[in-house]
Amino acid sequence: MKIVEIELDKLVLDPKNARRHDDKNIRMIAASLKEFGQQKLPVINKDKVVIAGNGTVVAARSLNWQKMHVVETDLNDEKAFAFSIADNQIAGTSSWDLELLGLNLKEIKSENWLKDWNAIGFEKDELNLFLTADWKEPIDDGTKPSADEGFKDEKPKPIKVTKEQREIFDLAAAKLREDEQDNSISD
């Protein structure tokens, strides 16, 4: 693998890319690129087909960028194809610590670190719920394993949420259902 700078018009979007990027998603990626610059590298194969980062390439083109840095993978075609699916799927399997996210967003707002809040990928109504909720500072009670302890086979403890956290969860779930419905209609 090697990192190179390449002209955007030489890149080919992956025709097999199963991840869909609607206009809102591209606008948010573009806002992130404007706010932070390029911080992640799309991955391309030997034929200059984008196997990871198709949305980023589309957003960069929408900003009239001429060039960007990419990773040229040395994976064979079969592994590159499988990686393209893994890259999209694995990112979607993580979840948020809503309380910590809320505290982080409040810190970003209080320090006025962003020009465009779309750059972090939240809708205005989602942000308002996070920013108005009464989040408490996290307490390190020693219950989380350290990195060297690894994972333990423990049953998850019940989760207690506040009314504000529940509203955020309900809003996010409704948004996911709406996005899935929109995607199934357009497919």
BALO-614318 format. One record per atom (N, C-alpha, C): x, y, z; atom name; residue number from 1. Coordinates in steps of 0.05 Angstrom, whole numbers, always signed. Layout:
N
+--------+--------+--------+------+------+
|     c1 |     c2 |     c3 | name | resi |
+--------+--------+--------+------+------+
|      X |      Y |      Z |   CA |  NUM |
...
+--------+--------+--------+------+------+
% end
This chain:
187
+--------+--------+--------+------+------+
|     c1 |     c2 |     c3 | name | resi |
+--------+--------+--------+------+------+
|    +17 |    -23 |     +0 |    N |    1 |
|     +0 |     +0 |     +0 |   CA |    1 |
|    +18 |    +24 |     +0 |    C |    1 |
|     +9 |    +45 |    -15 |    N |    2 |
|    +24 |    +70 |    -14 |   CA |    2 |
|     +4 |    +93 |    -17 |    C |    2 |
|    +12 |   +116 |     -5 |    N |    3 |
|     -4 |   +140 |     -6 |   CA |    3 |
|     +6 |   +157 |    -29 |    C |    3 |
|    -13 |   +166 |    -46 |    N |    4 |
|     -6 |   +183 |    -69 |   CA |    4 |
|    -27 |   +205 |    -71 |    C |    4 |
|    -19 |   +227 |    -84 |    N |    5 |
|    -38 |   +248 |    -91 |   CA |    5 |
|    -46 |   +242 |   -120 |    C |    5 |
|    -72 |   +245 |   -125 |    N |    6 |
|    -83 |   +238 |   -152 |   CA |    6 |
|   -104 |   +258 |   -160 |    C |    6 |
|   -106 |   +262 |   -186 |    N |    7 |
|   -127 |   +280 |   -196 |   CA |    7 |
|   -154 |   +265 |   -194 |    C |    7 |
|   -174 |   +280 |   -184 |    N |    8 |
|   -200 |   +267 |   -179 |   CA |    8 |
|   -213 |   +257 |   -204 |    C |    8 |
|   -208 |   +269 |   -227 |    N |    9 |
|   -221 |   +259 |   -252 |   CA |    9 |
|   -209 |   +233 |   -261 |    C |    9 |
|   -187 |   +224 |   -249 |    N |   10 |
|   -176 |   +198 |   -256 |   CA |   10 |
|   -187 |   +175 |   -239 |    C |   10 |
|   -202 |   +182 |   -218 |    N |   11 |
|   -214 |   +162 |   -201 |   CA |   11 |
|   -241 |   +153 |   -212 |    C |   11 |
|   -246 |   +127 |   -209 |    N |   12 |
|   -271 |   +115 |   -218 |   CA |   12 |
|   -286 |   +106 |   -193 |    C |   12 |
|   -311 |   +116 |   -191 |    N |   13 |
|   -328 |   +107 |   -169 |   CA |   13 |
|   -334 |    +77 |   -173 |    C |   13 |
|   -335 |    +63 |   -151 |    N |   14 |
|   -340 |    +34 |   -152 |   CA |   14 |
|   -368 |    +28 |   -160 |    C |   14 |
|   -372 |    +15 |   -184 |    N |   15 |
|   -400 |     +9 |   -192 |   CA |   15 |
|   -413 |    -13 |   -175 |    C |   15 |
|   -397 |    -27 |   -159 |    N |   16 |
|   -408 |    -48 |   -142 |   CA |   16 |
|   -411 |    -38 |   -113 |    C |   16 |
|   -406 |    -13 |   -108 |    N |   17 |
|   -409 |     -2 |    -81 |   CA |   17 |
|   -438 |     -3 |    -72 |    C |   17 |
|   -442 |    -19 |    -51 |    N |   18 |
|   -470 |    -23 |    -41 |   CA |   18 |
|   -478 |     -1 |    -21 |    C |   18 |
|   -459 |    +15 |    -12 |    N |   19 |
|   -466 |    +37 |     +6 |   CA |   19 |
|   -476 |    +61 |     -9 |    C |   19 |
|   -499 |    +70 |     -2 |    N |   20 |
|   -512 |    +93 |    -16 |   CA |   20 |
|   -507 |   +119 |     -2 |    C |   20 |
|   -502 |   +140 |    -17 |    N |   21 |
|   -497 |   +166 |     -7 |   CA |   21 |
|   -517 |   +185 |    -19 |    C |   21 |
|   -537 |   +193 |     -3 |    N |   22 |
|   -557 |   +212 |    -13 |   CA |   22 |
|   -546 |   +240 |    -12 |    C |   22 |
|   -561 |   +259 |    -22 |    N |   23 |
|   -552 |   +287 |    -23 |   CA |   23 |
|   -544 |   +298 |     +4 |    C |   23 |
|   -560 |   +291 |    +24 |    N |   24 |
|   -555 |   +301 |    +52 |   CA |   24 |
|   -527 |   +290 |    +61 |    C |   24 |
|   -523 |   +265 |    +56 |    N |   25 |
|   -497 |   +253 |    +65 |   CA |   25 |
|   -474 |   +266 |    +51 |    C |   25 |
|   -476 |   +271 |    +25 |    N |   26 |
|   -454 |   +283 |    +10 |   CA |   26 |
|   -450 |   +312 |    +20 |    C |   26 |
|   -472 |   +326 |    +26 |    N |   27 |
|   -469 |   +353 |    +37 |   CA |   27 |
|   -454 |   +353 |    +64 |    C |   27 |
|   -460 |   +333 |    +80 |    N |   28 |
|   -447 |   +331 |   +106 |   CA |   28 |
|   -417 |   +324 |   +103 |    C |   28 |
|   -411 |   +306 |    +85 |    N |   29 |
|   -383 |   +299 |    +80 |   CA |   29 |
|   -368 |   +323 |    +69 |    C |   29 |
|   -381 |   +338 |    +51 |    N |   30 |
|   -369 |   +362 |    +40 |   CA |   30 |
|   -364 |   +383 |    +61 |    C |   30 |
|   -384 |   +386 |    +79 |    N |   31 |
|   -380 |   +405 |   +102 |   CA |   31 |
|   -357 |   +397 |   +119 |    C |   31 |
|   -354 |   +371 |   +124 |    N |   32 |
|   -332 |   +361 |   +140 |   CA |   32 |
|   -305 |   +366 |   +125 |    C |   32 |
|   -304 |   +361 |    +99 |    N |   33 |
|   -280 |   +367 |    +84 |   CA |   33 |
|   -273 |   +396 |    +85 |    C |   33 |
|   -293 |   +414 |    +83 |    N |   34 |
|   -288 |   +443 |    +85 |   CA |   34 |
|   -278 |   +451 |   +113 |    C |   34 |
|   -290 |   +439 |   +133 |    N |   35 |
|   -284 |   +446 |   +161 |   CA |   35 |
|   -256 |   +436 |   +170 |    C |   35 |
|   -251 |   +411 |   +163 |    N |   36 |
|   -227 |   +397 |   +173 |   CA |   36 |
|   -206 |   +391 |   +153 |    C |   36 |
|   -212 |   +395 |   +127 |    N |   37 |
|   -193 |   +387 |   +106 |   CA |   37 |
|   -195 |   +357 |   +103 |    C |   37 |
|   -178 |   +345 |    +87 |    N |   38 |
|   -178 |   +316 |    +83 |   CA |   38 |
|   -163 |   +303 |   +106 |    C |   38 |
|   -177 |   +288 |   +122 |    N |   39 |
|   -164 |   +274 |   +145 |   CA |   39 |
|   -164 |   +244 |   +142 |    C |   39 |
|   -180 |   +234 |   +122 |    N |   40 |
|   -181 |   +205 |   +117 |   CA |   40 |
|   -175 |   +201 |    +87 |    C |   40 |
|   -164 |   +178 |    +81 |    N |   41 |
|   -156 |   +173 |    +54 |   CA |   41 |
|   -174 |   +152 |    +41 |    C |   41 |
|   -186 |   +159 |    +18 |    N |   42 |
|   -200 |   +138 |     +3 |   CA |   42 |
|   -180 |   +117 |     -5 |    C |   42 |
|   -189 |    +93 |    -10 |    N |   43 |
|   -172 |    +71 |    -19 |   CA |   43 |
|   -180 |    +64 |    -48 |    C |   43 |
|   -159 |    +61 |    -65 |    N |   44 |
|   -164 |    +54 |    -93 |   CA |   44 |
|   -149 |    +29 |   -100 |    C |   44 |
|   -158 |    +15 |   -120 |    N |   45 |
|   -144 |     -9 |   -130 |   CA |   45 |
|   -125 |     -1 |   -153 |    C |   45 |
|   -113 |    -21 |   -165 |    N |   46 |
|    -93 |    -15 |   -186 |   CA |   46 |
|   -106 |     -2 |   -211 |    C |   46 |
|   -132 |     -5 |   -214 |    N |   47 |
|   -146 |     +7 |   -237 |   CA |   47 |
|   -158 |    +34 |   -230 |    C |   47 |
|   -151 |    +45 |   -206 |    N |   48 |
|   -160 |    +71 |   -196 |   CA |   48 |
|   -190 |    +71 |   -190 |    C |   48 |
|   -201 |    +48 |   -184 |    N |   49 |
|   -229 |    +46 |   -175 |   CA |   49 |
|   -229 |    +50 |   -145 |    C |   49 |
|   -247 |    +67 |   -135 |    N |   50 |
|   -248 |    +73 |   -107 |   CA |   50 |
|   -262 |    +50 |    -93 |    C |   50 |
|   -248 |    +36 |    -76 |    N |   51 |
|   -260 |    +13 |    -62 |   CA |   51 |
|   -268 |    +21 |    -33 |    C |   51 |
|   -259 |    +43 |    -24 |    N |   52 |
|   -268 |    +54 |     +2 |   CA |   52 |
|   -266 |    +84 |     +0 |    C |   52 |
|   -287 |    +98 |     +7 |    N |   53 |
|   -287 |   +127 |     +6 |   CA |   53 |
|   -301 |   +140 |    -18 |    C |   53 |
|   -319 |   +125 |    -30 |    N |   54 |
|   -334 |   +136 |    -53 |   CA |   54 |
|   -348 |   +162 |    -46 |    C |   54 |
|   -361 |   +163 |    -23 |    N |   55 |
|   -375 |   +187 |    -14 |   CA |   55 |
|   -356 |   +211 |    -11 |    C |   55 |
|   -332 |   +205 |     -1 |    N |   56 |
|   -312 |   +226 |     +2 |   CA |   56 |
|   -303 |   +237 |    -25 |    C |   56 |
|   -300 |   +220 |    -44 |    N |   57 |
|   -292 |   +229 |    -71 |   CA |   57 |
|   -314 |   +246 |    -83 |    C |   57 |
|   -339 |   +237 |    -81 |    N |   58 |
|   -361 |   +252 |    -92 |   CA |   58 |
|   -363 |   +279 |    -79 |    C |   58 |
|   -360 |   +280 |    -52 |    N |   59 |
|   -361 |   +306 |    -38 |   CA |   59 |
|   -338 |   +324 |    -46 |    C |   59 |
|   -314 |   +313 |    -49 |    N |   60 |
|   -291 |   +329 |    -58 |   CA |   60 |
|   -296 |   +341 |    -86 |    C |   60 |
|   -308 |   +325 |   -103 |    N |   61 |
|   -315 |   +335 |   -130 |   CA |   61 |
|   -335 |   +357 |   -128 |    C |   61 |
|   -355 |   +355 |   -110 |    N |   62 |
|   -375 |   +375 |   -107 |   CA |   62 |
|   -363 |   +402 |    -97 |    C |   62 |
|   -340 |   +400 |    -84 |    N |   63 |
|   -326 |   +424 |    -75 |   CA |   63 |
|   -306 |   +435 |    -96 |    C |   63 |
|   -307 |   +422 |   -119 |    N |   64 |
|   -289 |   +429 |   -141 |   CA |   64 |
|   -259 |   +424 |   -135 |    C |   64 |
|   -254 |   +405 |   -117 |    N |   65 |
|   -226 |   +398 |   -112 |   CA |   65 |
|   -216 |   +385 |   -138 |    C |   65 |
|   -191 |   +389 |   -144 |    N |   66 |
|   -178 |   +377 |   -167 |   CA |   66 |
|   -163 |   +352 |   -160 |    C |   66 |
|   -151 |   +351 |   -136 |    N |   67 |
|   -135 |   +329 |   -127 |   CA |   67 |
|   -141 |   +322 |    -98 |    C |   67 |
|   -134 |   +298 |    -91 |    N |   68 |
|   -134 |   +289 |    -63 |   CA |   68 |
|   -115 |   +266 |    -59 |    C |   68 |
|   -108 |   +261 |    -34 |    N |   69 |
|    -91 |   +239 |    -28 |   CA |   69 |
|   -108 |   +213 |    -25 |    C |   69 |
|    -97 |   +191 |    -34 |    N |   70 |
|   -111 |   +165 |    -33 |   CA |   70 |
|    -90 |   +144 |    -25 |    C |   70 |
|   -100 |   +121 |    -16 |    N |   71 |
|    -83 |    +98 |    -12 |   CA |   71 |
|    -87 |    +79 |    -36 |    C |   71 |
|    -65 |    +72 |    -48 |    N |   72 |
|    -65 |    +52 |    -69 |   CA |   72 |
|    -61 |    +25 |    -55 |    C |   72 |
|    -81 |     +8 |    -55 |    N |   73 |
|    -78 |    -18 |    -41 |   CA |   73 |
|    -63 |    -38 |    -58 |    C |   73 |
|    -50 |    -56 |    -45 |    N |   74 |
|    -38 |    -78 |    -60 |   CA |   74 |
|    -53 |   -104 |    -56 |    C |   74 |
|    -78 |   -102 |    -46 |    N |   75 |
|    -96 |   -125 |    -44 |   CA |   75 |
|   -103 |   -135 |    -72 |    C |   75 |
|   -106 |   -161 |    -75 |    N |   76 |
|   -115 |   -171 |   -101 |   CA |   76 |
|   -144 |   -164 |   -104 |    C |   76 |
|   -155 |   -168 |   -128 |    N |   77 |
|   -182 |   -159 |   -134 |   CA |   77 |
|   -203 |   -170 |   -115 |    C |   77 |
|   -201 |   -196 |   -109 |    N |   78 |
|   -220 |   -209 |    -92 |   CA |   78 |
|   -219 |   -198 |    -63 |    C |   78 |
|   -195 |   -194 |    -52 |    N |   79 |
|   -193 |   -183 |    -25 |   CA |   79 |
|   -201 |   -154 |    -25 |    C |   79 |
|   -195 |   -139 |    -46 |    N |   80 |
|   -203 |   -111 |    -47 |   CA |   80 |
|   -233 |   -109 |    -47 |    C |   80 |
|   -246 |   -126 |    -62 |    N |   81 |
|   -275 |   -126 |    -64 |   CA |   81 |
|   -287 |   -132 |    -36 |    C |   81 |
|   -277 |   -152 |    -23 |    N |   82 |
|   -286 |   -159 |     +4 |   CA |   82 |
|   -281 |   -136 |    +24 |    C |   82 |
|   -257 |   -124 |    +21 |    N |   83 |
|   -251 |   -101 |    +39 |   CA |   83 |
|   -271 |    -78 |    +35 |    C |   83 |
|   -279 |    -74 |    +11 |    N |   84 |
|   -298 |    -52 |     +6 |   CA |   84 |
|   -324 |    -55 |    +22 |    C |   84 |
|   -333 |    -80 |    +24 |    N |   85 |
|   -357 |    -86 |    +40 |   CA |   85 |
|   -351 |    -84 |    +70 |    C |   85 |
|   -328 |    -95 |    +78 |    N |   86 |
|   -320 |    -94 |   +106 |   CA |   86 |
|   -317 |    -66 |   +116 |    C |   86 |
|   -305 |    -48 |   +100 |    N |   87 |
|   -301 |    -20 |   +107 |   CA |   87 |
|   -327 |     -6 |   +114 |    C |   87 |
|   -347 |    -11 |    +98 |    N |   88 |
|   -373 |     +1 |   +103 |   CA |   88 |
|   -388 |    -12 |   +126 |    C |   88 |
|   -388 |    -38 |   +127 |    N |   89 |
|   -404 |    -52 |   +147 |   CA |   89 |
|   -393 |    -49 |   +175 |    C |   89 |
|   -367 |    -52 |   +178 |    N |   90 |
|   -355 |    -51 |   +205 |   CA |   90 |
|   -359 |    -24 |   +218 |    C |   90 |
|   -358 |     -2 |   +203 |    N |   91 |
|   -362 |    +24 |   +214 |   CA |   91 |
|   -391 |    +27 |   +225 |    C |   91 |
|   -410 |    +13 |   +212 |    N |   92 |
|   -438 |    +15 |   +220 |   CA |   92 |
|   -445 |     -2 |   +244 |    C |   92 |
|   -426 |    -19 |   +254 |    N |   93 |
|   -432 |    -36 |   +276 |   CA |   93 |
|   -425 |    -24 |   +303 |    C |   93 |
|   -413 |     -1 |   +303 |    N |   94 |
|   -406 |    +11 |   +329 |   CA |   94 |
|   -430 |    +27 |   +339 |    C |   94 |
|   -429 |    +36 |   +364 |    N |   95 |
|   -450 |    +52 |   +375 |   CA |   95 |
|   -439 |    +75 |   +391 |    C |   95 |
|   -456 |    +93 |   +398 |    N |   96 |
|   -448 |   +117 |   +413 |   CA |   96 |
|   -453 |   +113 |   +443 |    C |   96 |
|   -435 |   +124 |   +459 |    N |   97 |
|   -440 |   +129 |   +487 |   CA |   97 |
|   -454 |   +156 |   +487 |    C |   97 |
|   -481 |   +156 |   +489 |    N |   98 |
|   -496 |   +180 |   +485 |   CA |   98 |
|   -490 |   +202 |   +505 |    C |   98 |
|   -485 |   +194 |   +530 |    N |   99 |
|   -479 |   +214 |   +550 |   CA |   99 |
|   -452 |   +228 |   +544 |    C |   99 |
|   -432 |   +212 |   +537 |    N |  100 |
|   -405 |   +223 |   +531 |   CA |  100 |
|   -407 |   +239 |   +505 |    C |  100 |
|   -422 |   +230 |   +485 |    N |  101 |
|   -425 |   +245 |   +461 |   CA |  101 |
|   -438 |   +272 |   +467 |    C |  101 |
|   -459 |   +272 |   +483 |    N |  102 |
|   -472 |   +297 |   +490 |   CA |  102 |
|   -453 |   +316 |   +504 |    C |  102 |
|   -437 |   +306 |   +522 |    N |  103 |
|   -417 |   +323 |   +536 |   CA |  103 |
|   -396 |   +334 |   +516 |    C |  103 |
|   -387 |   +317 |   +497 |    N |  104 |
|   -368 |   +325 |   +477 |   CA |  104 |
|   -379 |   +347 |   +459 |    C |  104 |
|   -404 |   +344 |   +451 |    N |  105 |
|   -417 |   +364 |   +434 |   CA |  105 |
|   -420 |   +390 |   +448 |    C |  105 |
|   -427 |   +389 |   +474 |    N |  106 |
|   -429 |   +413 |   +490 |   CA |  106 |
|   -402 |   +427 |   +492 |    C |  106 |
|   -381 |   +412 |   +495 |    N |  107 |
|   -354 |   +424 |   +497 |   CA |  107 |
|   -347 |   +437 |   +470 |    C |  107 |
|   -353 |   +424 |   +448 |    N |  108 |
|   -347 |   +436 |   +422 |   CA |  108 |
|   -362 |   +462 |   +418 |    C |  108 |
|   -388 |   +462 |   +427 |    N |  109 |
|   -404 |   +486 |   +424 |   CA |  109 |
|   -393 |   +508 |   +443 |    C |  109 |
|   -387 |   +501 |   +468 |    N |  110 |
|   -379 |   +522 |   +487 |   CA |  110 |
|   -352 |   +534 |   +478 |    C |  110 |
|   -335 |   +519 |   +465 |    N |  111 |
|   -309 |   +529 |   +456 |   CA |  111 |
|   -311 |   +541 |   +428 |    C |  111 |
|   -334 |   +539 |   +416 |    N |  112 |
|   -339 |   +550 |   +389 |   CA |  112 |
|   -318 |   +541 |   +369 |    C |  112 |
|   -314 |   +514 |   +368 |    N |  113 |
|   -294 |   +502 |   +351 |   CA |  113 |
|   -303 |   +498 |   +322 |    C |  113 |
|   -329 |   +500 |   +316 |    N |  114 |
|   -338 |   +494 |   +290 |   CA |  114 |
|   -351 |   +518 |   +276 |    C |  114 |
|   -346 |   +521 |   +251 |    N |  115 |
|   -360 |   +541 |   +235 |   CA |  115 |
|   -387 |   +530 |   +224 |    C |  115 |
|   -386 |   +504 |   +217 |    N |  116 |
|   -410 |   +491 |   +205 |   CA |  116 |
|   -415 |   +465 |   +219 |    C |  116 |
|   -437 |   +465 |   +234 |    N |  117 |
|   -444 |   +441 |   +250 |   CA |  117 |
|   -450 |   +416 |   +232 |    C |  117 |
|   -457 |   +420 |   +206 |    N |  118 |
|   -461 |   +397 |   +189 |   CA |  118 |
|   -435 |   +381 |   +186 |    C |  118 |
|   -412 |   +393 |   +192 |    N |  119 |
|   -387 |   +380 |   +189 |   CA |  119 |
|   -384 |   +356 |   +207 |    C |  119 |
|   -400 |   +354 |   +228 |    N |  120 |
|   -398 |   +330 |   +245 |   CA |  120 |
|   -421 |   +311 |   +240 |    C |  120 |
|   -438 |   +317 |   +221 |    N |  121 |
|   -457 |   +297 |   +212 |   CA |  121 |
|   -483 |   +294 |   +227 |    C |  121 |
|   -491 |   +314 |   +243 |    N |  122 |
|   -516 |   +313 |   +257 |   CA |  122 |
|   -536 |   +333 |   +246 |    C |  122 |
|   -561 |   +326 |   +245 |    N |  123 |
|   -582 |   +345 |   +238 |   CA |  123 |
|   -586 |   +365 |   +261 |    C |  123 |
|   -597 |   +388 |   +254 |    N |  124 |
|   -600 |   +410 |   +274 |   CA |  124 |
|   -617 |   +400 |   +298 |    C |  124 |
|   -639 |   +386 |   +293 |    N |  125 |
|   -657 |   +377 |   +314 |   CA |  125 |
|   -643 |   +356 |   +332 |    C |  125 |
|   -626 |   +339 |   +321 |    N |  126 |
|   -610 |   +320 |   +337 |   CA |  126 |
|   -591 |   +335 |   +355 |    C |  126 |
|   -577 |   +355 |   +343 |    N |  127 |
|   -558 |   +370 |   +359 |   CA |  127 |
|   -572 |   +385 |   +382 |    C |  127 |
|   -595 |   +397 |   +376 |    N |  128 |
|   -609 |   +411 |   +397 |   CA |  128 |
|   -616 |   +393 |   +421 |    C |  128 |
|   -624 |   +369 |   +415 |    N |  129 |
|   -630 |   +350 |   +437 |   CA |  129 |
|   -605 |   +344 |   +454 |    C |  129 |
|   -582 |   +340 |   +440 |    N |  130 |
|   -558 |   +335 |   +454 |   CA |  130 |
|   -549 |   +359 |   +470 |    C |  130 |
|   -551 |   +382 |   +458 |    N |  131 |
|   -541 |   +406 |   +471 |   CA |  131 |
|   -558 |   +417 |   +494 |    C |  131 |
|   -584 |   +409 |   +494 |    N |  132 |
|   -601 |   +419 |   +515 |   CA |  132 |
|   -605 |   +398 |   +537 |    C |  132 |
|   -596 |   +374 |   +533 |    N |  133 |
|   -600 |   +353 |   +553 |   CA |  133 |
|   -582 |   +359 |   +577 |    C |  133 |
|   -590 |   +349 |   +601 |    N |  134 |
|   -575 |   +354 |   +625 |   CA |  134 |
|   -555 |   +331 |   +629 |    C |  134 |
|   -533 |   +331 |   +615 |    N |  135 |
|   -513 |   +310 |   +617 |   CA |  135 |
|   -496 |   +315 |   +642 |    C |  135 |
|   -489 |   +294 |   +655 |    N |  136 |
|   -472 |   +295 |   +678 |   CA |  136 |
|   -444 |   +286 |   +670 |    C |  136 |
|   -424 |   +298 |   +683 |    N |  137 |
|   -396 |   +290 |   +677 |   CA |  137 |
|   -393 |   +260 |   +683 |    C |  137 |
|   -379 |   +245 |   +666 |    N |  138 |
|   -375 |   +216 |   +671 |   CA |  138 |
|   -357 |   +212 |   +695 |    C |  138 |
|   -362 |   +191 |   +710 |    N |  139 |
|   -346 |   +185 |   +733 |   CA |  139 |
|   -332 |   +159 |   +728 |    C |  139 |
|   -306 |   +159 |   +732 |    N |  140 |
|   -290 |   +134 |   +728 |   CA |  140 |
|   -292 |   +118 |   +754 |    C |  140 |
|   -310 |    +98 |   +753 |    N |  141 |
|   -314 |    +82 |   +777 |   CA |  141 |
|   -297 |    +56 |   +776 |    C |  141 |
|   -280 |    +54 |   +757 |    N |  142 |
|   -262 |    +31 |   +755 |   CA |  142 |
|   -276 |     +6 |   +744 |    C |  142 |
|   -300 |     +8 |   +734 |    N |  143 |
|   -314 |    -15 |   +724 |   CA |  143 |
|   -307 |    -22 |   +695 |    C |  143 |
|   -296 |     -3 |   +680 |    N |  144 |
|   -288 |     -9 |   +653 |   CA |  144 |
|   -261 |    -22 |   +652 |    C |  144 |
|   -258 |    -44 |   +637 |    N |  145 |
|   -232 |    -57 |   +636 |   CA |  145 |
|   -211 |    -39 |   +623 |    C |  145 |
|   -187 |    -41 |   +632 |    N |  146 |
|   -165 |    -26 |   +618 |   CA |  146 |
|   -159 |    -40 |   +592 |    C |  146 |
|   -144 |    -27 |   +575 |    N |  147 |
|   -138 |    -38 |   +548 |   CA |  147 |
|   -124 |    -65 |   +550 |    C |  147 |
|   -107 |    -68 |   +571 |    N |  148 |
|    -91 |    -93 |   +573 |   CA |  148 |
|   -107 |   -116 |   +585 |    C |  148 |
|   -131 |   -110 |   +597 |    N |  149 |
|   -147 |   -131 |   +608 |   CA |  149 |
|   -163 |   -147 |   +587 |    C |  149 |
|   -167 |   -135 |   +564 |    N |  150 |
|   -182 |   -148 |   +543 |   CA |  150 |
|   -212 |   -148 |   +550 |    C |  150 |
|   -227 |   -165 |   +536 |    N |  151 |
|   -255 |   -166 |   +540 |   CA |  151 |
|   -262 |   -189 |   +559 |    C |  151 |
|   -281 |   -185 |   +576 |    N |  152 |
|   -289 |   -205 |   +595 |   CA |  152 |
|   -317 |   -215 |   +586 |    C |  152 |
|   -322 |   -240 |   +593 |    N |  153 |
|   -348 |   -252 |   +587 |   CA |  153 |
|   -367 |   -244 |   +609 |    C |  153 |
|   -380 |   -222 |   +607 |    N |  154 |
|   -399 |   -212 |   +627 |   CA |  154 |
|   -425 |   -206 |   +613 |    C |  154 |
|   -446 |   -211 |   +628 |    N |  155 |
|   -472 |   -203 |   +617 |   CA |  155 |
|   -475 |   -173 |   +619 |    C |  155 |
|   -486 |   -160 |   +598 |    N |  156 |
|   -489 |   -131 |   +600 |   CA |  156 |
|   -508 |   -123 |   +623 |    C |  156 |
|   -502 |   -101 |   +635 |    N |  157 |
|   -518 |    -90 |   +656 |   CA |  157 |
|   -541 |    -74 |   +644 |    C |  157 |
|   -564 |    -74 |   +658 |    N |  158 |
|   -586 |    -58 |   +647 |   CA |  158 |
|   -578 |    -28 |   +644 |    C |  158 |
|   -588 |    -16 |   +623 |    N |  159 |
|   -582 |    +12 |   +617 |   CA |  159 |
|   -604 |    +29 |   +628 |    C |  159 |
|   -596 |    +49 |   +643 |    N |  160 |
|   -616 |    +69 |   +654 |   CA |  160 |
|   -612 |    +94 |   +637 |    C |  160 |
|   -633 |   +105 |   +627 |    N |  161 |
|   -632 |   +129 |   +611 |   CA |  161 |
|   -650 |   +150 |   +622 |    C |  161 |
|   -642 |   +175 |   +618 |    N |  162 |
|   -660 |   +197 |   +626 |   CA |  162 |
|   -680 |   +202 |   +605 |    C |  162 |
|   -699 |   +219 |   +611 |    N |  163 |
|   -720 |   +227 |   +591 |   CA |  163 |
|   -707 |   +239 |   +566 |    C |  163 |
|   -687 |   +257 |   +571 |    N |  164 |
|   -674 |   +270 |   +548 |   CA |  164 |
|   -659 |   +250 |   +531 |    C |  164 |
|   -645 |   +231 |   +544 |    N |  165 |
|   -631 |   +210 |   +529 |   CA |  165 |
|   -651 |   +193 |   +513 |    C |  165 |
|   -673 |   +187 |   +525 |    N |  166 |
|   -694 |   +171 |   +511 |   CA |  166 |
|   -704 |   +186 |   +486 |    C |  166 |
|   -708 |   +212 |   +489 |    N |  167 |
|   -717 |   +228 |   +466 |   CA |  167 |
|   -697 |   +227 |   +444 |    C |  167 |
|   -671 |   +229 |   +451 |    N |  168 |
|   -650 |   +228 |   +431 |   CA |  168 |
|   -650 |   +201 |   +417 |    C |  168 |
|   -652 |   +180 |   +433 |    N |  169 |
|   -653 |   +153 |   +421 |   CA |  169 |
|   -677 |   +150 |   +403 |    C |  169 |
|   -701 |   +158 |   +412 |    N |  170 |
|   -725 |   +156 |   +395 |   CA |  170 |
|   -722 |   +172 |   +369 |    C |  170 |
|   -711 |   +196 |   +371 |    N |  171 |
|   -706 |   +212 |   +347 |   CA |  171 |
|   -687 |   +198 |   +328 |    C |  171 |
|   -665 |   +187 |   +338 |    N |  172 |
|   -646 |   +173 |   +322 |   CA |  172 |
|   -658 |   +149 |   +309 |    C |  172 |
|   -674 |   +133 |   +324 |    N |  173 |
|   -687 |   +110 |   +313 |   CA |  173 |
|   -707 |   +117 |   +291 |    C |  173 |
|   -722 |   +138 |   +295 |    N |  174 |
|   -741 |   +147 |   +275 |   CA |  174 |
|   -726 |   +156 |   +250 |    C |  174 |
|   -704 |   +170 |   +253 |    N |  175 |
|   -688 |   +179 |   +231 |   CA |  175 |
|   -677 |   +155 |   +215 |    C |  175 |
|   -667 |   +135 |   +229 |    N |  176 |
|   -657 |   +111 |   +216 |   CA |  176 |
|   -679 |    +97 |   +200 |    C |  176 |
|   -703 |    +95 |   +212 |    N |  177 |
|   -726 |    +82 |   +198 |   CA |  177 |
|   -733 |    +98 |   +173 |    C |  177 |
|   -733 |   +125 |   +176 |    N |  178 |
|   -739 |   +143 |   +153 |   CA |  178 |
|   -718 |   +139 |   +131 |    C |  178 |
|   -693 |   +139 |   +138 |    N |  179 |
|   -671 |   +136 |   +119 |   CA |  179 |
|   -673 |   +108 |   +105 |    C |  179 |
|   -679 |    +87 |   +120 |    N |  180 |
|   -682 |    +61 |   +108 |   CA |  180 |
|   -705 |    +60 |    +89 |    C |  180 |
|   -727 |    +73 |    +97 |    N |  181 |
|   -751 |    +74 |    +79 |   CA |  181 |
|   -744 |    +89 |    +54 |    C |  181 |
|   -730 |   +112 |    +56 |    N |  182 |
|   -723 |   +128 |    +33 |   CA |  182 |
|   -704 |   +112 |    +14 |    C |  182 |
|   -685 |    +97 |    +26 |    N |  183 |
|   -667 |    +81 |    +10 |   CA |  183 |
|   -681 |    +58 |     -4 |    C |  183 |
|   -701 |    +46 |    +10 |    N |  184 |
|   -715 |    +23 |     -3 |   CA |  184 |
|   -732 |    +33 |    -26 |    C |  184 |
|   -742 |    +57 |    -24 |    N |  185 |
|   -759 |    +68 |    -45 |   CA |  185 |
|   -742 |    +75 |    -69 |    C |  185 |
|   -717 |    +85 |    -65 |    N |  186 |
|   -700 |    +93 |    -87 |   CA |  186 |
|   -685 |    +70 |   -100 |    C |  186 |
|   -683 |    +47 |    -86 |    N |  187 |
|   -668 |    +24 |    -97 |   CA |  187 |
|   -683 |     +9 |   -118 |    C |  187 |
+--------+--------+--------+------+------+
% end
